[in-house]
Each structure stands twice: as structure tokens, then as C-alpha cells.
Amino acid sequence: MNKSIAFFIIVFFTVRLNAQNALVTLNDTTMINKEESPISAPPIMEEGWNQIKSKFFTINIGVALLFDHNILVQDENNITQVGKVEPGTEFRGERLILSGKIRGFLENPWRYMISMNYNGLDAPEGKAKFDFLDWNLEIPFGAKGGWLTLGKQKEGVGHEYIAPGTQLPWTERGTGVPAFVRQRNIGIRYSNNAFNHRMAFTMGVFNNYWETGNSFKDNGSQLTARVTGLPVYTSDRDMVHVGVGYRHTSATNGALNYKAKPEANTAPFFLNTGAFEASGADGIMFEGIGVRGPFTVLTEYMNTVVSSEVAGNPSFTFWQVGGSWFITGENRKYNKNNGNLGKLLPKKNFDFSKDSGPGAFEIGMRYTLTDMSDENITGGKFGRFTTALSWYPNAHFRFDATYGRGRLDKNELIGKTNFWQFRLQFEI
């Protein structure tokens, strides 16, 4: 683990952005052109060496390393509910991202993305391996015909899952988001925008039976749809975003199971319904984002109704409300093609020189509530208040310190937990 920390320190002192002046104007000139990678690909910084271009194809190389340390201070009730949770240190992500265009003789080049996660920096001996997170092909239908995405990809619903995980104001997504939306899925999804990019919409069909070993029918399929709009938009610094999403899932082998961690990945599942007999579930989602200069307000609501006579057709919910303030005046970019907030570029980088800027400082605050107890199901109810302070020395690094206070209502007990979380993040 000491080698891992030393690795981050070495990278921090050696990486320097050559595009200081471009960052001052808060434009995209230091990032890979949006036309050179899939719409759903995370932002990749343009460093010269990480781009390969030819007549027939292009390759953009991105890297993301996330190093976390989590401390949970539990009361006796919470220990009784979930067990004693020791401090945890892990590489939350060790990702390599390849994206680009397939040109050839295509009038409208196809775009592709392949992302892999390697757990070798902190894996037990003999357990190191690569996992493919994404492998998909994006086929455009002319300038205004939208595009079709084939392969393993995000499902396209839930703002927090559409947005790059490294660019959220918090270290982790809200408790209920991973429970109600699958992180990645295999399928086909159509996307487009309208009204001069003031509206974006997508719909998809998925079934990952290739990965589970189940038959196509027994594995259960998913159907998703999302529409977002910009009722107010003068710039990325003055806008209002609204959205609605829908997700249907069939049961896997005749059962469903919902479980969630308390926004700390090294912790166990605080909420867990256990597997119960069901035929499927339907989820509706609402989201709102308001940006005014360096201030952002975010809201999200999810409700999943399960078709299960045995369980009494329970309804599970998640909602969150929060916001952030860039003390140094920045704001995140907004991606009009898929309706989400994305990359943050500091106004002036911190670089240890006499003329160094401060980088960017962000304060975030939110409350989330996830309820998985209804009718005959007692999966628990968890609410968490979170504050976060993030420092972005430049567009590559992020240092985050988070404090959270959680309350778990489960097993006829009320358990409380204090969360202290720290992250070192590097990405290209």
C-alpha cells in the first residue's frame, strides 16, 4: 500500500499541463474533441502522446486512478445491524479507456469505446485481473438522425449514472442509485437531440445473459428511456435542466433482489431486501439541475414498484437534494448530447511556480434517503447527510475529504454512523 501512495505522489509532482492559457478561458481546447469519441465516453484530456490518428481510425487513451480511505464510526445499534466495519483502503478504480473513430470509407464515422478496470494494485495475491467495463460501438445516422449504441454500456437513465463518476461533487453515487439502475448492461440504445440541443432523449433494450450464464429468457431483460430538457439556458453557467426516466426490468430466474451500500465502497451492504419471488419491476425517475455561476443545485427522485404478489407488490424509493459551490468561481461543463454535467477545468492551475494559481476548490453538501422497506419486504431505510471539500490542482488531479452522518432504520433498531472518507484521484 505504501508503494501505491508513493505512486500518486510521484505522478502529482511530475504531471504538468501545457495548456495553462486555455484553462483560464474555461473552454474545451485542452480536451479531446467531442466528435472524436463516443457521446457516452468520459472526458479525456488532450496530451498529444495519448492520441493516435490515421486515415482509417483514431485512438484516444484515457486513464483514471482512484485511491480511497474510508473510516466508519458506528454506534452499538449499527454494529448490531451490519457488523463492525474496520477502516478500509482501496483503489476504487484503476481504469484504462480507449475511444475513437472508425473512418475508412464511411461518410459518417463510427465511434467506439473500450474501458477496462485492473484491480492488481491492491488485489490479493493471485487475484489480479482485468475486467471490461465498456465495449461498445456508436453508429450515427447522418448529421441529425441520432445514433445507435451497441454493446456493453450504461443504460442511459439516472443522472448520477450517466455523469462520469470522477466528476460528481461527491466521492460516491447516492445510496439507492446503484440499487435501482445497473452500472453497465449489454444491449442496444438509440439516442438523439432536438430543438437546437435543448432536448435530449434515449431509449434502450438490454440483457446481459452472456455474462451470467443464464438463458436469455431466465436472465430477464431491461427496457430504459430518458428525456431531458433545458427550459432555461444562456450558457453552462446559467441554466436549468429537467429530466424524466423510466426503467423496466424482468425478474432473473423468477426473483429480484435490491441491496445498497452507504455511499462508502469498503462498507458492507446496509440495505438488503434479499431475493424474493417477482415477475418484474417498473421504475420512474425525475431529476433537476440548476446552475448559476459557481453554484449548482441537484435533485433526483427514483421510485421502483415491484410486481410480486408474494411480497405484496412493494414500492422502493430513493431521493436526494444537494448542491455545490466552486469557491474559485468555476462550473462544470454541460453535455447537451446526453444531458449531464461533466468535466471541471480550473481557471488557473496550481503548479508550484511563482505565478501559480490555486486550482479549483469545491464545497458540496447533500442529503439522500433510500427506503427498501414496504409491504412484506424489510430491506431497511437509510438516510445520509454529506459534506465534501474537493481540491482540483489541475484538470488531472482531485483531492477530496468527505464527512457524512448516516441513520439506518433496520431490524427494529436505529443505528447511526459517522463517515470520514478521503480520495486521491488522477485521470487523463
N, C-alpha and C positions, 0 to 999 in steps of 0.2 A: 504493500500500500504506500510506503514511503517513496518508492520509485514512481508511483502514479502521481503523487503530489509534486515531486521534482520535475516530472514531465511537463505539468501545467506551468510551473514557474519558468522553465526554460522557454516554452513557447511564448509566454507573455512578454518576456524581455527581448525576444528576437523578432516577433512579427510587428511590422510597421506598415501602415497604409501609405501608399504613394499618391493617393488621390485626396490629400487634405483639402485643397481648394474646392473640389467638387462636393465634399461633405458639407461645407459651410452653407451651400445653397439648398441643401436638402433635396437633391434630385437623385435620379436613378443611374447616373453615369458611372458609378462605381459597381453596379450590379450587372449581372448577365442580362442582356436584352430580353424582355418578356416574350418576344417572338422566337427566341432560341431554345425555349424549354416548355414542357407541358404546363397548362394552366394551373394544375394542382401541385406542381413541383414547388418545394420550399425555395426561398430566395438564395441565390448563390452569388458570392462576391466575385468580381472580375479581377483576377490577379495576373492574367497573361499566361502563366505556366499551366493554369488549370483549364485551358481551352484548347481543343484540337479541332481544326476546321479543314474540310476538304470539299471537293466538288460534289461528293455523294453523301456526306454525313458530317455532323458536328458532335463533339462530346464536351460536356461541361462537368467538371469534377468538383463535388462538394464534400465537406467533412463536418461532422458535428460530434463533439465530445462533451458529455455532461457528467460532472462528478458531484455527488450529493453526500451530505451527512445529516442524519435526522435523529433528534432526541425527543422522546415522548416521556413526559412526566405525568403518571397516571395516579388517580385516587384508587382506593381499595375496591370500590364498586366496578371501575373499569377493568381492573386486573381480574376480578372475578368473571367479568363478561367475556373478555378476549384473551386473557393470559398476560403475563408480564412481557412487555416489549422492550428489549435491550436497544441501546443506541445502534444505529445502522449506517454503514458507509458503503457506497456502491457507485460504480459507473452506471448512471441511469441510461446513458446512450453512448454507443461507440459506432457511429454510422458513416458509411461511405455512400455517396449519392452520385449516380451517373445519369445525366439527362442530355437531351439534344434533339437534333432534327435528322430525319432521313430524307435526303433530297432526291438524288438520282434524276429521273425524268418526270417527277411529279410536279404538276402545276401548283398544287398546294401541299408543301412538305408535311410529312407525318412527324409527330413528335413522340418521344419515348422517355420513360424514366425507370431506372432500376435503383433501388436502395437496399442496403444490407446493414445489419447490425451484428457487431462482433463482441462477444462477451468475454474475450480472452484476458483482459487486463485485471479482472477480479474473479474469474471463474475458478471453481475447484479444479484441482489437478486432473487432467484428462477430460474435462468437460467443456473446454473452449470450442466454440463453433460459430459459424456464420449463419444467420437467419435472414431470409429475404423478406423485407417488409413490403416493398412495392416492386411490381414488374408489370408495366402497362404500356399500351400504345394508344396514342391520341390521333384520331383521323379527322381532319377538318373537312367541312362541306362548303368550300368556297369562302368568300370574304364575310358573308353574313348568314351562312347556313348552319352555324354552330359546329359542334364537334362530338365525336363518339369516342369514349374511352373504354378500351378492352383490357381485361386482365385484373391483377390484384391491385387494389386501390382503396382510397377512402370512399365511404358510402355517399358522401355529399350532403349529409344532414348534420345539424348540431353545430353552431358556430364554433364552439371550442375545439371540435374535432377537425373542422375544415381549416382553421387557422393553424400555422406552424406552432408546434408545442414549445419551441425555443423562443417564440415571440410573444407569449402571453404575459400579462403583468404578474402572474403567479408561477410558482415552480411546477405545480400540478394542475390538471383539469379538475373541475368540480366533482365532488364525490359521485353523483349519480350519472355523470356523462358516460364514463366507460361501461356502466351497467346497462344503459338503455340504447347505446349505439356501439356497434362493433368497430374496433380500431381500424382494421383492414378487412376487405372481403373480396372475393373473386366474382367478377361479373361484367356487365356491360352497362354503360351510363351515357345518356345524351345530355348535353349542356348547351346553352345559348344565352344571349342577352338581347335586350330590346330597348326602345325609346332612348336611343343615344347613350346606351350603357347605364341608364337609370334603373333598369330592371335586369336581374339575372335569374335563370331558372335551370333546374336539372332534374332528371328522373332516371332511376336505375333498377336493375334486377340482378340479384346476387345469389350464389350458392357455392360454398367452399368445400364441397364434398371431396374434392381432390386431396385436401389436406387432412380430413378427418377419418377417411376410410369408410364412411357410411355410404349407402346408396344415395343417389340424387334425391329420391323421394323422402327417405327416412331422415336425411340431414336437415331438411327444412330450408325453404328459400326466403329471401327478403326482398321487399319492394320499397323503394325510397323515392321521395320527391321533396323539393325545396324551392321556394320562390322568395327572392329578396328585392327590396326597392329602396330608392333614395328620394324620399319626399322632399328633403332639403339637401342641396349640395352646391356649394360655391367653390370648395376646394377640400383637400384632405383634412384641413384644419377647421372646417366649418361645415358640418354635415350631420344628417340623421339617417340612420339605417334601420329598417324594419324587415322582419322575415318570418316566414311560417314554413314548417316542415312536417312531413308525415313519414312514418316507417311502419311497415307490416312485416312481421316475422311468423313463419310457421314453426311449429314445435320440432325439436330434434328428438327422434325416437319417441315421440309422443309425450315429451316433457319439456319444461322450461325451468331455468334457474337464474336468479338475479343475485349478484353479490358485488360489494364495493369496498374499496379501501378508503381510509380517512384523509385522502389527499397527501399521503406520505407513502411512497412505494415500498419502503422497507418494513412497513407495518403489516399485520395480518388483515384479513377482511373483517371490518367492523360490522357490516351488514351482510346478511346471507339468508335468502329465503329457503335454501335447499331445493333440490329438484322436486317438482310436483307435476302431476298429470295435467296436460293442457293441450289445446289444439293450435293455439297461436296467440298473437298479441298485436295490438294496434297502438301506435304512439303518435301523439300530436305535439308539436314543438313551436314555441314562439320566442322571438329574440328581438332585442332592440339595442342600438348603439348610438350614442350622441357624442360628437367631438366638437369642442370649441377651443381652438388654440392648443395649449398643452394639456387640457383637461379632457378626460374621456369617462363616460358613464356606460356601463354594460348591464343588461338584464337578459335573463334566459329562463324559460319555463318548459318542462317536459312532463307529460302525463302518459303513462302506458297502462292500457286496460287489457287484462289477460282473459282469454276465453277458456275458462276452466270451471266446469260445474262442481268438481270435487272441492276446489278451493273457494268457491263462491264468487267467481269472476272478479278477482281483486283488481284494484287500481293503485298503481305506484306513481309517486311524483318526485320531481326534483326542481328546485328553483334557486336562482341566485340573483343578487343585485350587488353591484360594486362599481368601482371606478379607480382611476389613476391620474396622477399629476406629474408631469415632467418638470421638475424644479428648474431645469436648464432651458426649458422652452420648446423642446421638440414635440413631435407627434409621430405616430406610426403611419405608414403608407396604407392606403386602402386599395384593395384589389377589386375593381369593378367587374371583372370577368366571373368571379365566383363568390363575390360578396363577403369579404372578410378583411380584418385588419392584419397587416403583415409586418414587414421589416422596419426596424428602427435604425436611423442613421444619425449619430451625434452631430450637433452643429460644428463642434470643434473638438478634435480628438485629444486625448491625453497621451503624451508620448515622451515624457521625461526631459523635454527640451526647455530652453528658457522661454520660448513662445508657446508652450503647451497650453491647450485648453483643458477644461475639466472633464471632458467626455459628457455623458448624459446621466442624470440622476432621476430615478422614478420612484414615487411612493404609490403603492397600491393598497386598496382596502376592499373587502367584500364579505358577504355573509352567504352561506349556502345551506340548504336544508334538503335532505333526502329521506323520503318515507317509504319503507318497504313492508309496512305492516297494514294489512287491510283484510277484512273478512276472515278467512281461515288461515291466513298467512301471517306469521310474526317474524319477519326478517329484521325488524328494528327500525329505529328512527334516529338520524344523526344530523345535528346542526353544527356548523363551524364558522367562527368569526376569524378572519385572517388579515394580517397586515404584512406588507412586504416592502423592503427597500432594495432597489437594484441600481447597480453602477455599471454603465457601459463605457469602458475606457475608449473603445472604438467600435467599429461595426463587427469585429470578430469576437470580442470578449464580453462576458457578463459575470458579475459577482452579485449574488443575491442572498439576503438574510431575511428570513420569514419567521413571524411568530403567529401561532394560531391557538384558539381556545375552542375545544370541542365538547359536545354534550351528546352522549349516547343513551337512548331510551330502549332498553332491550332486556329480556328475561326478568321483567318486573323490577328492574333496577335502573337507576340514573347514574351513569358513570361519566366522569369529567376528565379531560386530558389537556395538558399544555403541550403544544408542538413547537419545537425550535428546529428550524430547517435552514441549511446552508447549501449553496450551489456555486460551483465554478464551471463556467461554460465557455467553450471555444467552438467557432464554426467559420467555415469559408463558404 
